[in-house]
Amino acid sequence: MKKFDLTSKRIASQIAKKTPDAEPEITNMMLDARYLRQSSSLIQDSLQKGFDVLQLANGDIVTTGTKTVVYHYSWDQDKGKLVKSKPDAGRKARRLVEDEEEVESEEA
């Protein structure tokens, strides 16, 4: 029976290039309290924001996410068309609406 070597040359060369010194460096980094504090904080913040988080074997952290943009349109009877309204959810938008209400109440 004939045996076949299915390991590609590229993979074999990468395995040969690995030095035993690289592993302890990564292990030391993962045991470093500063790395653990910063990485756990970054991961937690990213997850709370709805990002996907990937922590690689070498300690790198990759986050991906998208912003959700919501537009609100209301029918303006006088203009006879849809007009963009101010969103209610954002803190900045709420502040703007509150400021406008205060100005309107002072004018009345």
Biopython code that builds the backbone (N, CA, C, O; Angstrom):
import numpy as np
from Bio.PDB.StructureBuilder import StructureBuilder

atoms = [
    (1, "MET", "N", (0.849, -1.172, 0.000)),
    (1, "MET", "CA", (0.000, 0.000, 0.000)),
    (1, "MET", "C", (0.898, 1.240, 0.000)),
    (1, "MET", "O", (1.907, 1.300, 0.703)),
    (2, "LYS", "N", (0.504, 2.217, -0.801)),
    (2, "LYS", "CA", (1.298, 3.422, -0.961)),
    (2, "LYS", "C", (0.760, 4.516, -0.035)),
    (2, "LYS", "O", (-0.454, 4.711, 0.038)),
    (3, "LYS", "N", (1.639, 5.236, 0.676)),
    (3, "LYS", "CA", (1.240, 6.320, 1.565)),
    (3, "LYS", "C", (1.434, 7.647, 0.848)),
    (3, "LYS", "O", (2.404, 7.840, 0.115)),
    (4, "PHE", "N", (0.490, 8.559, 1.075)),
    (4, "PHE", "CA", (0.559, 9.883, 0.462)),
    (4, "PHE", "C", (0.784, 10.929, 1.553)),
    (4, "PHE", "O", (0.199, 10.861, 2.634)),
    (5, "ASP", "N", (1.640, 11.890, 1.244)),
    (5, "ASP", "CA", (1.872, 13.001, 2.154)),
    (5, "ASP", "C", (0.975, 14.149, 1.712)),
    (5, "ASP", "O", (1.235, 14.790, 0.694)),
    (6, "LEU", "N", (-0.089, 14.410, 2.487)),
    (6, "LEU", "CA", (-1.062, 15.434, 2.112)),
    (6, "LEU", "C", (-0.735, 16.816, 2.682)),
    (6, "LEU", "O", (-1.473, 17.768, 2.431)),
    (7, "THR", "N", (0.336, 16.940, 3.427)),
    (7, "THR", "CA", (0.732, 18.234, 3.978)),
    (7, "THR", "C", (1.308, 19.091, 2.862)),
    (7, "THR", "O", (2.230, 18.685, 2.154)),
    (8, "SER", "N", (0.749, 20.278, 2.723)),
    (8, "SER", "CA", (1.258, 21.153, 1.672)),
    (8, "SER", "C", (2.631, 21.679, 2.053)),
    (8, "SER", "O", (2.989, 21.718, 3.230)),
    (9, "LYS", "N", (3.384, 22.077, 1.064)),
    (9, "LYS", "CA", (4.730, 22.605, 1.311)),
    (9, "LYS", "C", (4.657, 23.904, 2.102)),
    (9, "LYS", "O", (5.514, 24.170, 2.945)),
    (10, "ARG", "N", (3.643, 24.708, 1.835)),
    (10, "ARG", "CA", (3.494, 25.985, 2.530)),
    (10, "ARG", "C", (3.274, 25.757, 4.023)),
    (10, "ARG", "O", (3.907, 26.415, 4.849)),
    (11, "ILE", "N", (2.387, 24.836, 4.375)),
    (11, "ILE", "CA", (2.109, 24.547, 5.780)),
    (11, "ILE", "C", (3.349, 23.960, 6.446)),
    (11, "ILE", "O", (3.681, 24.316, 7.577)),
    (12, "ALA", "N", (4.022, 23.072, 5.749)),
    (12, "ALA", "CA", (5.223, 22.456, 6.309)),
    (12, "ALA", "C", (6.291, 23.510, 6.579)),
    (12, "ALA", "O", (6.986, 23.434, 7.592)),
    (13, "SER", "N", (6.434, 24.496, 5.689)),
    (13, "SER", "CA", (7.449, 25.530, 5.903)),
    (13, "SER", "C", (7.063, 26.447, 7.055)),
    (13, "SER", "O", (7.935, 26.929, 7.779)),
    (14, "GLN", "N", (5.761, 26.697, 7.236)),
    (14, "GLN", "CA", (5.313, 27.527, 8.355)),
    (14, "GLN", "C", (5.553, 26.824, 9.680)),
    (14, "GLN", "O", (5.936, 27.460, 10.662)),
    (15, "ILE", "N", (5.331, 25.527, 9.714)),
    (15, "ILE", "CA", (5.565, 24.766, 10.935)),
    (15, "ILE", "C", (7.047, 24.785, 11.282)),
    (15, "ILE", "O", (7.417, 24.909, 12.450)),
    (16, "ALA", "N", (7.882, 24.663, 10.275)),
    (16, "ALA", "CA", (9.329, 24.654, 10.498)),
    (16, "ALA", "C", (9.825, 26.014, 10.983)),
    (16, "ALA", "O", (10.794, 26.077, 11.739)),
    (17, "LYS", "N", (9.165, 27.125, 10.555)),
    (17, "LYS", "CA", (9.603, 28.471, 10.924)),
    (17, "LYS", "C", (9.273, 28.824, 12.369)),
    (17, "LYS", "O", (9.912, 29.702, 12.948)),
    (18, "LYS", "N", (8.277, 28.150, 12.965)),
    (18, "LYS", "CA", (7.884, 28.476, 14.334)),
    (18, "LYS", "C", (9.032, 28.197, 15.285)),
    (18, "LYS", "O", (9.672, 27.146, 15.247)),
    (19, "THR", "N", (9.264, 29.176, 16.135)),
    (19, "THR", "CA", (10.321, 28.993, 17.127)),
    (19, "THR", "C", (9.671, 28.731, 18.477)),
    (19, "THR", "O", (8.583, 29.237, 18.754)),
    (20, "PRO", "N", (10.314, 27.966, 19.295)),
    (20, "PRO", "CA", (9.741, 27.705, 20.619)),
    (20, "PRO", "C", (9.713, 28.953, 21.490)),
    (20, "PRO", "O", (9.008, 28.972, 22.499)),
    (21, "ASP", "N", (10.457, 29.997, 21.132)),
    (21, "ASP", "CA", (10.486, 31.224, 21.915)),
    (21, "ASP", "C", (9.205, 32.039, 21.760)),
    (21, "ASP", "O", (8.882, 32.827, 22.649)),
    (22, "ALA", "N", (8.466, 31.877, 20.663)),
    (22, "ALA", "CA", (7.268, 32.671, 20.403)),
    (22, "ALA", "C", (6.148, 32.318, 21.373)),
    (22, "ALA", "O", (5.433, 33.215, 21.819)),
    (23, "GLU", "N", (5.975, 31.085, 21.704)),
    (23, "GLU", "CA", (4.896, 30.643, 22.586)),
    (23, "GLU", "C", (4.991, 31.250, 23.986)),
    (23, "GLU", "O", (3.984, 31.756, 24.482)),
    (24, "PRO", "N", (6.163, 31.225, 24.652)),
    (24, "PRO", "CA", (6.230, 31.834, 25.985)),
    (24, "PRO", "C", (5.929, 33.329, 25.975)),
    (24, "PRO", "O", (5.393, 33.853, 26.951)),
    (25, "GLU", "N", (6.269, 34.033, 24.875)),
    (25, "GLU", "CA", (5.987, 35.466, 24.791)),
    (25, "GLU", "C", (4.479, 35.710, 24.827)),
    (25, "GLU", "O", (4.006, 36.610, 25.522)),
    (26, "ILE", "N", (3.736, 34.913, 24.081)),
    (26, "ILE", "CA", (2.275, 35.042, 24.067)),
    (26, "ILE", "C", (1.706, 34.649, 25.423)),
    (26, "ILE", "O", (0.806, 35.314, 25.936)),
    (27, "THR", "N", (2.220, 33.584, 25.997)),
    (27, "THR", "CA", (1.761, 33.147, 27.311)),
    (27, "THR", "C", (1.998, 34.228, 28.345)),
    (27, "THR", "O", (1.125, 34.498, 29.170)),
    (28, "ASN", "N", (3.177, 34.857, 28.314)),
    (28, "ASN", "CA", (3.483, 35.929, 29.258)),
    (28, "ASN", "C", (2.533, 37.107, 29.085)),
    (28, "ASN", "O", (2.105, 37.714, 30.067)),
    (29, "MET", "N", (2.205, 37.429, 27.841)),
    (29, "MET", "CA", (1.294, 38.539, 27.580)),
    (29, "MET", "C", (-0.088, 38.225, 28.156)),
    (29, "MET", "O", (-0.719, 39.094, 28.758)),
    (30, "MET", "N", (-0.556, 37.001, 27.978)),
    (30, "MET", "CA", (-1.880, 36.620, 28.470)),
    (30, "MET", "C", (-1.935, 36.585, 29.998)),
    (30, "MET", "O", (-3.021, 36.645, 30.576)),
    (31, "LEU", "N", (-0.790, 36.491, 30.652)),
    (31, "LEU", "CA", (-0.748, 36.493, 32.108)),
    (31, "LEU", "C", (-0.461, 37.883, 32.677)),
    (31, "LEU", "O", (-0.500, 38.072, 33.893)),
    (32, "ASP", "N", (-0.174, 38.852, 31.813)),
    (32, "ASP", "CA", (0.122, 40.223, 32.230)),
    (32, "ASP", "C", (-1.178, 40.901, 32.694)),
    (32, "ASP", "O", (-2.147, 40.978, 31.938)),
    (33, "ALA", "N", (-1.189, 41.381, 33.919)),
    (33, "ALA", "CA", (-2.390, 42.001, 34.479)),
    (33, "ALA", "C", (-2.842, 43.211, 33.668)),
    (33, "ALA", "O", (-4.042, 43.452, 33.532)),
    (34, "ARG", "N", (-1.886, 43.976, 33.125)),
    (34, "ARG", "CA", (-2.261, 45.155, 32.318)),
    (34, "ARG", "C", (-3.000, 44.728, 31.060)),
    (34, "ARG", "O", (-4.005, 45.339, 30.695)),
    (35, "TYR", "N", (-2.513, 43.682, 30.390)),
    (35, "TYR", "CA", (-3.186, 43.184, 29.179)),
    (35, "TYR", "C", (-4.578, 42.676, 29.537)),
    (35, "TYR", "O", (-5.548, 42.978, 28.841)),
    (36, "LEU", "N", (-4.680, 41.910, 30.614)),
    (36, "LEU", "CA", (-5.982, 41.356, 31.017)),
    (36, "LEU", "C", (-6.982, 42.457, 31.335)),
    (36, "LEU", "O", (-8.143, 42.371, 30.933)),
    (37, "ARG", "N", (-6.545, 43.500, 32.057)),
    (37, "ARG", "CA", (-7.433, 44.615, 32.396)),
    (37, "ARG", "C", (-7.905, 45.333, 31.145)),
    (37, "ARG", "O", (-9.101, 45.551, 30.953)),
    (38, "GLN", "N", (-6.951, 45.699, 30.292)),
    (38, "GLN", "CA", (-7.293, 46.476, 29.103)),
    (38, "GLN", "C", (-8.122, 45.664, 28.114)),
    (38, "GLN", "O", (-9.088, 46.174, 27.546)),
    (39, "SER", "N", (-7.750, 44.409, 27.908)),
    (39, "SER", "CA", (-8.478, 43.594, 26.932)),
    (39, "SER", "C", (-9.888, 43.284, 27.420)),
    (39, "SER", "O", (-10.832, 43.325, 26.631)),
    (40, "SER", "N", (-10.047, 42.976, 28.702)),
    (40, "SER", "CA", (-11.385, 42.666, 29.199)),
    (40, "SER", "C", (-12.283, 43.899, 29.153)),
    (40, "SER", "O", (-13.472, 43.793, 28.852)),
    (41, "SER", "N", (-11.717, 45.064, 29.449)),
    (41, "SER", "CA", (-12.488, 46.305, 29.368)),
    (41, "SER", "C", (-12.905, 46.596, 27.927)),
    (41, "SER", "O", (-14.055, 46.946, 27.661)),
    (42, "LEU", "N", (-11.955, 46.445, 27.000)),
    (42, "LEU", "CA", (-12.249, 46.685, 25.589)),
    (42, "LEU", "C", (-13.304, 45.715, 25.067)),
    (42, "LEU", "O", (-14.222, 46.117, 24.352)),
    (43, "ILE", "N", (-13.176, 44.455, 25.420)),
    (43, "ILE", "CA", (-14.132, 43.439, 24.967)),
    (43, "ILE", "C", (-15.513, 43.712, 25.541)),
    (43, "ILE", "O", (-16.509, 43.631, 24.823)),
    (44, "GLN", "N", (-15.582, 44.036, 26.829)),
    (44, "GLN", "CA", (-16.871, 44.306, 27.465)),
    (44, "GLN", "C", (-17.555, 45.532, 26.842)),
    (44, "GLN", "O", (-18.749, 45.491, 26.547)),
    (45, "ASP", "N", (-16.808, 46.608, 26.644)),
    (45, "ASP", "CA", (-17.372, 47.816, 26.031)),
    (45, "ASP", "C", (-17.869, 47.535, 24.615)),
    (45, "ASP", "O", (-18.943, 47.991, 24.224)),
    (46, "SER", "N", (-17.088, 46.787, 23.857)),
    (46, "SER", "CA", (-17.462, 46.479, 22.477)),
    (46, "SER", "C", (-18.719, 45.623, 22.421)),
    (46, "SER", "O", (-19.591, 45.850, 21.583)),
    (47, "LEU", "N", (-18.814, 44.643, 23.310)),
    (47, "LEU", "CA", (-20.003, 43.790, 23.343)),
    (47, "LEU", "C", (-21.237, 44.582, 23.749)),
    (47, "LEU", "O", (-22.322, 44.349, 23.215)),
    (48, "GLN", "N", (-21.088, 45.523, 24.693)),
    (48, "GLN", "CA", (-22.217, 46.350, 25.106)),
    (48, "GLN", "C", (-22.708, 47.245, 23.973)),
    (48, "GLN", "O", (-23.892, 47.576, 23.901)),
    (49, "LYS", "N", (-21.791, 47.634, 23.090)),
    (49, "LYS", "CA", (-22.159, 48.461, 21.945)),
    (49, "LYS", "C", (-22.726, 47.633, 20.807)),
    (49, "LYS", "O", (-23.136, 48.184, 19.785)),
    (50, "GLY", "N", (-22.756, 46.300, 20.972)),
    (50, "GLY", "CA", (-23.322, 45.432, 19.952)),
    (50, "GLY", "C", (-22.320, 44.991, 18.904)),
    (50, "GLY", "O", (-22.718, 44.496, 17.850)),
    (51, "PHE", "N", (-21.036, 45.156, 19.160)),
    (51, "PHE", "CA", (-20.017, 44.743, 18.211)),
    (51, "PHE", "C", (-19.765, 43.244, 18.327)),
    (51, "PHE", "O", (-20.026, 42.640, 19.367)),
    (52, "ASP", "N", (-19.266, 42.663, 17.270)),
    (52, "ASP", "CA", (-18.746, 41.305, 17.319)),
    (52, "ASP", "C", (-17.282, 41.413, 17.705)),
    (52, "ASP", "O", (-16.574, 42.300, 17.227)),
    (53, "VAL", "N", (-16.824, 40.510, 18.570)),
    (53, "VAL", "CA", (-15.460, 40.585, 19.082)),
    (53, "VAL", "C", (-14.747, 39.264, 18.820)),
    (53, "VAL", "O", (-15.291, 38.184, 19.051)),
    (54, "LEU", "N", (-13.534, 39.380, 18.341)),
    (54, "LEU", "CA", (-12.704, 38.204, 18.086)),
    (54, "LEU", "C", (-11.351, 38.445, 18.734)),
    (54, "LEU", "O", (-10.677, 39.427, 18.422)),
    (55, "GLN", "N", (-10.947, 37.553, 19.638)),
    (55, "GLN", "CA", (-9.633, 37.647, 20.256)),
    (55, "GLN", "C", (-8.769, 36.553, 19.648)),
    (55, "GLN", "O", (-9.051, 35.365, 19.802)),
    (56, "LEU", "N", (-7.715, 36.965, 18.958)),
    (56, "LEU", "CA", (-6.849, 36.034, 18.253)),
    (56, "LEU", "C", (-5.856, 35.383, 19.198)),
    (56, "LEU", "O", (-5.630, 35.861, 20.309)),
    (57, "ALA", "N", (-5.272, 34.297, 18.748)),
    (57, "ALA", "CA", (-4.329, 33.533, 19.562)),
    (57, "ALA", "C", (-3.102, 34.354, 19.940)),
    (57, "ALA", "O", (-2.489, 34.107, 20.978)),
    (58, "ASN", "N", (-2.737, 35.332, 19.106)),
    (58, "ASN", "CA", (-1.557, 36.153, 19.420)),
    (58, "ASN", "C", (-1.895, 37.325, 20.344)),
    (58, "ASN", "O", (-1.022, 38.135, 20.657)),
    (59, "GLY", "N", (-3.151, 37.422, 20.783)),
    (59, "GLY", "CA", (-3.562, 38.475, 21.702)),
    (59, "GLY", "C", (-4.241, 39.653, 21.041)),
    (59, "GLY", "O", (-4.811, 40.497, 21.732)),
    (60, "ASP", "N", (-4.196, 39.735, 19.712)),
    (60, "ASP", "CA", (-4.873, 40.825, 19.009)),
    (60, "ASP", "C", (-6.380, 40.692, 19.201)),
    (60, "ASP", "O", (-6.903, 39.586, 19.336)),
    (61, "ILE", "N", (-7.067, 41.825, 19.212)),
    (61, "ILE", "CA", (-8.522, 41.843, 19.353)),
    (61, "ILE", "C", (-9.095, 42.575, 18.155)),
    (61, "ILE", "O", (-8.660, 43.677, 17.819)),
    (62, "VAL", "N", (-10.074, 41.956, 17.514)),
    (62, "VAL", "CA", (-10.724, 42.537, 16.346)),
    (62, "VAL", "C", (-12.194, 42.749, 16.698)),
    (62, "VAL", "O", (-12.862, 41.827, 17.166)),
    (63, "THR", "N", (-12.694, 43.958, 16.474)),
    (63, "THR", "CA", (-14.112, 44.238, 16.701)),
    (63, "THR", "C", (-14.739, 44.717, 15.404)),
    (63, "THR", "O", (-14.126, 45.466, 14.644)),
    (64, "THR", "N", (-15.948, 44.284, 15.164)),
    (64, "THR", "CA", (-16.677, 44.738, 13.984)),
    (64, "THR", "C", (-18.082, 45.121, 14.409)),
    (64, "THR", "O", (-18.667, 44.514, 15.306)),
    (65, "GLY", "N", (-18.599, 46.115, 13.762)),
    (65, "GLY", "CA", (-19.951, 46.542, 14.077)),
    (65, "GLY", "C", (-20.453, 47.512, 13.030)),
    (65, "GLY", "O", (-19.691, 48.018, 12.206)),
    (66, "THR", "N", (-21.730, 47.758, 13.080)),
    (66, "THR", "CA", (-22.336, 48.726, 12.169)),
    (66, "THR", "C", (-23.213, 49.660, 12.987)),
    (66, "THR", "O", (-23.805, 49.267, 13.992)),
    (67, "LYS", "N", (-23.282, 50.884, 12.540)),
    (67, "LYS", "CA", (-24.179, 51.839, 13.179)),
    (67, "LYS", "C", (-25.553, 51.703, 12.545)),
    (67, "LYS", "O", (-25.682, 51.574, 11.327)),
    (68, "THR", "N", (-26.556, 51.734, 13.375)),
    (68, "THR", "CA", (-27.919, 51.707, 12.879)),
    (68, "THR", "C", (-28.410, 53.143, 12.804)),
    (68, "THR", "O", (-28.412, 53.862, 13.802)),
    (69, "VAL", "N", (-28.817, 53.545, 11.634)),
    (69, "VAL", "CA", (-29.310, 54.903, 11.438)),
    (69, "VAL", "C", (-30.813, 54.818, 11.212)),
    (69, "VAL", "O", (-31.286, 54.089, 10.341)),
    (70, "VAL", "N", (-31.550, 55.574, 12.008)),
    (70, "VAL", "CA", (-33.001, 55.562, 11.910)),
    (70, "VAL", "C", (-33.463, 56.948, 11.490)),
    (70, "VAL", "O", (-33.107, 57.950, 12.110)),
    (71, "TYR", "N", (-34.233, 56.990, 10.464)),
    (71, "TYR", "CA", (-34.848, 58.239, 10.034)),
    (71, "TYR", "C", (-36.341, 58.142, 10.305)),
    (71, "TYR", "O", (-36.964, 57.119, 10.023)),
    (72, "HIS", "N", (-36.904, 59.190, 10.843)),
    (72, "HIS", "CA", (-38.327, 59.233, 11.163)),
    (72, "HIS", "C", (-38.966, 60.312, 10.288)),
    (72, "HIS", "O", (-38.535, 61.465, 10.298)),
    (73, "TYR", "N", (-39.982, 59.933, 9.543)),
    (73, "TYR", "CA", (-40.679, 60.872, 8.671)),
    (73, "TYR", "C", (-42.110, 61.029, 9.158)),
    (73, "TYR", "O", (-42.767, 60.055, 9.526)),
    (74, "SER", "N", (-42.574, 62.246, 9.156)),
    (74, "SER", "CA", (-43.956, 62.549, 9.539)),
    (74, "SER", "C", (-44.644, 63.279, 8.393)),
    (74, "SER", "O", (-44.004, 63.987, 7.615)),
    (75, "TRP", "N", (-45.943, 63.098, 8.303)),
    (75, "TRP", "CA", (-46.711, 63.761, 7.268)),
    (75, "TRP", "C", (-47.027, 65.185, 7.706)),
    (75, "TRP", "O", (-47.622, 65.399, 8.762)),
    (76, "ASP", "N", (-46.629, 66.154, 6.892)),
    (76, "ASP", "CA", (-46.924, 67.563, 7.147)),
    (76, "ASP", "C", (-48.121, 67.932, 6.275)),
    (76, "ASP", "O", (-48.009, 68.050, 5.055)),
    (77, "GLN", "N", (-49.256, 68.110, 6.922)),
    (77, "GLN", "CA", (-50.504, 68.383, 6.200)),
    (77, "GLN", "C", (-50.424, 69.705, 5.433)),
    (77, "GLN", "O", (-50.898, 69.797, 4.300)),
    (78, "ASP", "N", (-49.823, 70.728, 6.054)),
    (78, "ASP", "CA", (-49.744, 72.037, 5.412)),
    (78, "ASP", "C", (-48.888, 72.008, 4.151)),
    (78, "ASP", "O", (-49.247, 72.604, 3.135)),
    (79, "LYS", "N", (-47.745, 71.307, 4.218)),
    (79, "LYS", "CA", (-46.831, 71.224, 3.070)),
    (79, "LYS", "C", (-47.260, 70.155, 2.082)),
    (79, "LYS", "O", (-46.862, 70.177, 0.917)),
    (80, "GLY", "N", (-48.076, 69.215, 2.555)),
    (80, "GLY", "CA", (-48.530, 68.137, 1.684)),
    (80, "GLY", "C", (-47.422, 67.161, 1.315)),
    (80, "GLY", "O", (-47.415, 66.609, 0.215)),
    (81, "LYS", "N", (-46.477, 66.948, 2.246)),
    (81, "LYS", "CA", (-45.396, 66.008, 1.958)),
    (81, "LYS", "C", (-44.839, 65.444, 3.263)),
    (81, "LYS", "O", (-45.120, 65.944, 4.352)),
    (82, "LEU", "N", (-44.042, 64.391, 3.118)),
    (82, "LEU", "CA", (-43.362, 63.804, 4.262)),
    (82, "LEU", "C", (-42.142, 64.655, 4.596)),
    (82, "LEU", "O", (-41.400, 65.070, 3.705)),
    (83, "VAL", "N", (-41.941, 64.911, 5.888)),
    (83, "VAL", "CA", (-40.777, 65.664, 6.326)),
    (83, "VAL", "C", (-40.042, 64.850, 7.390)),
    (83, "VAL", "O", (-40.649, 64.122, 8.175)),
    (84, "LYS", "N", (-38.740, 64.996, 7.391)),
    (84, "LYS", "CA", (-37.928, 64.268, 8.368)),
    (84, "LYS", "C", (-38.134, 64.886, 9.741)),
    (84, "LYS", "O", (-38.026, 66.100, 9.910)),
    (85, "SER", "N", (-38.436, 64.031, 10.730)),
    (85, "SER", "CA", (-38.650, 64.477, 12.104)),
    (85, "SER", "C", (-37.392, 64.245, 12.905)),
    (85, "SER", "O", (-36.494, 63.516, 12.483)),
    (86, "LYS", "N", (-37.337, 64.865, 14.055)),
    (86, "LYS", "CA", (-36.202, 64.663, 14.946)),
    (86, "LYS", "C", (-36.399, 63.346, 15.703)),
    (86, "LYS", "O", (-37.500, 63.061, 16.174)),
    (87, "PRO", "N", (-35.335, 62.544, 15.821)),
    (87, "PRO", "CA", (-35.459, 61.285, 16.571)),
    (87, "PRO", "C", (-35.591, 61.567, 18.063)),
    (87, "PRO", "O", (-35.006, 62.521, 18.576)),
    (88, "ASP", "N", (-36.354, 60.740, 18.748)),
    (88, "ASP", "CA", (-36.566, 60.919, 20.178)),
    (88, "ASP", "C", (-35.547, 60.161, 21.024)),
    (88, "ASP", "O", (-35.351, 60.490, 22.194)),
    (89, "ALA", "N", (-34.896, 59.148, 20.444)),
    (89, "ALA", "CA", (-34.072, 58.233, 21.227)),
    (89, "ALA", "C", (-32.757, 58.847, 21.698)),
    (89, "ALA", "O", (-32.321, 58.578, 22.817)),
    (90, "GLY", "N", (-32.123, 59.662, 20.871)),
    (90, "GLY", "CA", (-30.787, 60.155, 21.205)),
    (90, "GLY", "C", (-30.796, 61.196, 22.303)),
    (90, "GLY", "O", (-31.740, 61.979, 22.414)),
    (91, "ARG", "N", (-29.763, 61.210, 23.107)),
    (91, "ARG", "CA", (-29.631, 62.173, 24.191)),
    (91, "ARG", "C", (-29.518, 63.586, 23.621)),
    (91, "ARG", "O", (-30.140, 64.522, 24.124)),
    (92, "LYS", "N", (-28.717, 63.724, 22.567)),
    (92, "LYS", "CA", (-28.519, 65.030, 21.937)),
    (92, "LYS", "C", (-29.834, 65.530, 21.340)),
    (92, "LYS", "O", (-30.156, 66.714, 21.447)),
    (93, "ALA", "N", (-30.591, 64.630, 20.712)),
    (93, "ALA", "CA", (-31.860, 65.015, 20.105)),
    (93, "ALA", "C", (-32.858, 65.439, 21.177)),
    (93, "ALA", "O", (-33.581, 66.419, 20.999)),
    (94, "ARG", "N", (-32.903, 64.703, 22.291)),
    (94, "ARG", "CA", (-33.811, 65.065, 23.381)),
    (94, "ARG", "C", (-33.465, 66.440, 23.928)),
    (94, "ARG", "O", (-34.349, 67.243, 24.226)),
    (95, "ARG", "N", (-32.159, 66.704, 24.058)),
    (95, "ARG", "CA", (-31.711, 67.993, 24.568)),
    (95, "ARG", "C", (-32.158, 69.114, 23.630)),
    (95, "ARG", "O", (-32.603, 70.167, 24.088)),
    (96, "LEU", "N", (-32.040, 68.892, 22.318)),
    (96, "LEU", "CA", (-32.448, 69.901, 21.349)),
    (96, "LEU", "C", (-33.945, 70.167, 21.443)),
    (96, "LEU", "O", (-34.375, 71.319, 21.412)),
    (97, "VAL", "N", (-34.738, 69.105, 21.557)),
    (97, "VAL", "CA", (-36.186, 69.257, 21.646)),
    (97, "VAL", "C", (-36.552, 69.985, 22.928)),
    (97, "VAL", "O", (-37.415, 70.863, 22.907)),
    (98, "GLU", "N", (-35.911, 69.639, 24.055)),
    (98, "GLU", "CA", (-36.185, 70.307, 25.320)),
    (98, "GLU", "C", (-35.828, 71.786, 25.235)),
    (98, "GLU", "O", (-36.572, 72.634, 25.727)),
    (99, "ASP", "N", (-34.692, 72.100, 24.613)),
    (99, "ASP", "CA", (-34.287, 73.495, 24.456)),
    (99, "ASP", "C", (-35.295, 74.263, 23.619)),
    (99, "ASP", "O", (-35.629, 75.403, 23.942)),
    (100, "GLU", "N", (-35.784, 73.650, 22.545)),
    (100, "GLU", "CA", (-36.776, 74.304, 21.691)),
    (100, "GLU", "C", (-38.076, 74.530, 22.452)),
    (100, "GLU", "O", (-38.717, 75.569, 22.294)),
    (101, "GLU", "N", (-38.469, 73.553, 23.285)),
    (101, "GLU", "CA", (-39.696, 73.702, 24.064)),
    (101, "GLU", "C", (-39.565, 74.844, 25.065)),
    (101, "GLU", "O", (-40.515, 75.594, 25.290)),
    (102, "GLU", "N", (-38.371, 74.974, 25.671)),
    (102, "GLU", "CA", (-38.140, 76.066, 26.623)),
    (102, "GLU", "C", (-38.232, 77.413, 25.914)),
    (102, "GLU", "O", (-38.813, 78.359, 26.447)),
    (103, "VAL", "N", (-37.662, 77.504, 24.718)),
    (103, "VAL", "CA", (-37.698, 78.762, 23.967)),
    (103, "VAL", "C", (-39.135, 79.090, 23.596)),
    (103, "VAL", "O", (-39.550, 80.245, 23.693)),
    (104, "GLU", "N", (-39.905, 78.081, 23.168)),
    (104, "GLU", "CA", (-41.303, 78.307, 22.799)),
    (104, "GLU", "C", (-42.122, 78.766, 24.020)),
    (104, "GLU", "O", (-42.966, 79.655, 23.906)),
    (105, "SER", "N", (-41.866, 78.153, 25.188)),
    (105, "SER", "CA", (-42.630, 78.529, 26.396)),
    (105, "SER", "C", (-42.260, 79.932, 26.864)),
    (105, "SER", "O", (-43.103, 80.642, 27.412)),
    (106, "GLU", "N", (-41.007, 80.340, 26.654)),
    (106, "GLU", "CA", (-40.591, 81.693, 27.038)),
    (106, "GLU", "C", (-41.207, 82.723, 26.102)),
    (106, "GLU", "O", (-41.507, 83.841, 26.521)),
    (107, "GLU", "N", (-41.400, 82.352, 24.817)),
    (107, "GLU", "CA", (-41.983, 83.282, 23.861)),
    (107, "GLU", "C", (-43.470, 83.465, 24.091)),
    (107, "GLU", "O", (-44.020, 84.503, 23.723)),
    (108, "ALA", "N", (-44.133, 82.493, 24.684)),
    (108, "ALA", "CA", (-45.584, 82.548, 24.862)),
    (108, "ALA", "C", (-46.006, 83.410, 26.003)),
    (108, "ALA", "O", (-47.201, 83.545, 26.266)),
]
sb = StructureBuilder()
sb.init_structure("model")
sb.init_model(0)
sb.init_chain("A")
sb.init_seg("    ")
for serial, (resi, resn, name, xyz) in enumerate(atoms, 1):
    if name == "N":
        sb.init_residue(resn, " ", resi, " ")
    sb.init_atom(name, np.array(xyz, "f"), 0.0, 1.0, " ", f" {name:<3s}", serial, name[0])
structure = sb.get_structure()
